Amino acid sequence: MSKDISDNICDERLFSSLFEKHSKNLHDFLYYKFGEHFNPKDKVQEAFIKLWEHCGKVTPSKAKSFLFTVANNLMLNEASHQKVVLKYQKTKPKTHTNETPEFILEGNEYMDKLQKAIGNLTEAQRTAFLLNRIEGKKHKEIAVLLDISQKAVEKRIYGALKKLREDIDGL
Amino acid sequence: MERKDLIKKWLDDELNSQELEAFKKLEDYKELTTLSNNLKRFKAPEYNVQEELNVALRHINTSKKESKTHWLRPVLRIAAILAISFSVYYYTTTLDTNIATIAAQKTTIELPDASNVSLNAMSSLAFNESSWDKHRDVTLEGEAFFKVAKGSTFNVKTKHGMVTVLGTEFNVKQRDDYFEVICYEGSVKVTHNNDIVILKPGNSFLKIDGKLIAREKETSLNPSWINNESYFKSMPFEYVIREFERQYNVSINPQNIDVKQLFTGSFSHNNLDVALKEITLPLDVTYNFKNKTTIELSRE
């Protein structure tokens, strides 16, 4: 972590740079963990506003964990562990006209299965796994983001993959 | 390399070309890539950082009122101190200057515009120094001789009426039911109740007990008391006694004397015995000291 130039973040420019650095990660984290039902964008806003209100007490190096904790708590207050259903894009990137209807049907069935399987993952597994697979984040980055060891990240991701494959096969 | 390790490395995108070949040969290679590609379709909705930042900044700026207290509080403190000190300053500077004499004391005051006021015994004069440029107003109780410098109107307010001048020399005497203005130079306007009288040099305005008393022309240039003498002309004796008491800080008890009879004459302010003789001999009255400050007057 770079050395803090100032011991608080009550400065709009510093605040903006923190926002640019952390807001997307925070949003993605909330989205993959809780789904979109509880409006992760709003929670990101709320968390940053809380950060501003406490700007005198939070150093820039503590800002990330402050934001993630606050946003996570905000979510937990509302989402009392409901089933998470993530949406997927219905339209396929390419429409292959020569595909058989059976193939398309199979594809839709596959997606539905995948959706359910993602919902069945634990929050910890899902967050780490999707940040890795969808956002293309390295294990190391995820470890920093979630404040856990790289080994734990690897374990979660591999566990998630294993569980997904079992679920898809089983369903 | 084991299959599990290959998959783990693939997950972290760490496969080198050799390992990648090995990974591709795995039986579940196709399944894994299909899964991976399809997972991409669960991507989180687009997140526009700049747009969201603007929303946050707007929110912060509108709710700054709360955070404003961080710096507003000390500012308010400073403002309060300034306000208090300013009001104290304002109060003290607008406060009237008050000058008073006790019995047997005379004083001369120079007003802010170099006008001169001589204050006779047991009199007080109040004026406002800070607003002097705008109004030359003084409040008088007792007797004073004014030499007013030329300038805007100069007002002397007394319990009995107002004296207005532009720049002259005049004497104002206001005692109980006694009100007298004598003009020595220039002209003086006297406002008493609803009467307005303009005095020319030598003219005087005298009201005793509400009655206007006509007087002869004054020939002296100064009121007599300026020269440490009190001069009276056809004045009821009681007013002479009161003036005497003020000048010597004594109390006089007239016994069997008619205090209404008129007295013409003067007494000096310098010697009590001489002065007593000056007021008693013409009326054929004797005096004797009851104690140091009480004098009894009687007729044989």
Boltz contact constraints between the chains, C-beta under 6 A:
constraints:
  - contact:
      token1: [A, 16]
      token2: [B, 53]
      max_distance: 6.0
  - contact:
      token1: [A, 19]
      token2: [B, 53]
      max_distance: 6.0
  - contact:
      token1: [A, 20]
      token2: [B, 49]
      max_distance: 6.0
  - contact:
      token1: [A, 23]
      token2: [B, 49]
      max_distance: 6.0
  - contact:
      token1: [A, 23]
      token2: [B, 52]
      max_distance: 6.0
  - contact:
      token1: [A, 24]
      token2: [B, 47]
      max_distance: 6.0
  - contact:
      token1: [A, 24]
      token2: [B, 49]
      max_distance: 6.0
  - contact:
      token1: [A, 27]
      token2: [B, 47]
      max_distance: 6.0
  - contact:
      token1: [A, 28]
      token2: [B, 44]
      max_distance: 6.0
  - contact:
      token1: [A, 31]
      token2: [B, 44]
      max_distance: 6.0
  - contact:
      token1: [A, 45]
      token2: [B, 56]
      max_distance: 6.0
  - contact:
      token1: [A, 48]
      token2: [B, 56]
      max_distance: 6.0
  - contact:
      token1: [A, 49]
      token2: [B, 59]
      max_distance: 6.0
  - contact:
      token1: [A, 52]
      token2: [B, 60]
      max_distance: 6.0
  - contact:
      token1: [A, 86]
      token2: [B, 42]
      max_distance: 6.0
  - contact:
      token1: [A, 88]
      token2: [B, 41]
      max_distance: 6.0
  - contact:
      token1: [A, 88]
      token2: [B, 42]
      max_distance: 6.0
  - contact:
      token1: [A, 89]
      token2: [B, 41]
      max_distance: 6.0
  - contact:
      token1: [A, 114]
      token2: [B, 38]
      max_distance: 6.0
  - contact:
      token1: [A, 133]
      token2: [B, 39]
      max_distance: 6.0
  - contact:
      token1: [A, 134]
      token2: [B, 40]
      max_distance: 6.0
  - contact:
      token1: [A, 134]
      token2: [B, 43]
      max_distance: 6.0
  - contact:
      token1: [A, 139]
      token2: [B, 12]
      max_distance: 6.0
  - contact:
      token1: [A, 157]
      token2: [B, 11]
      max_distance: 6.0
  - contact:
      token1: [A, 158]
      token2: [B, 8]
      max_distance: 6.0
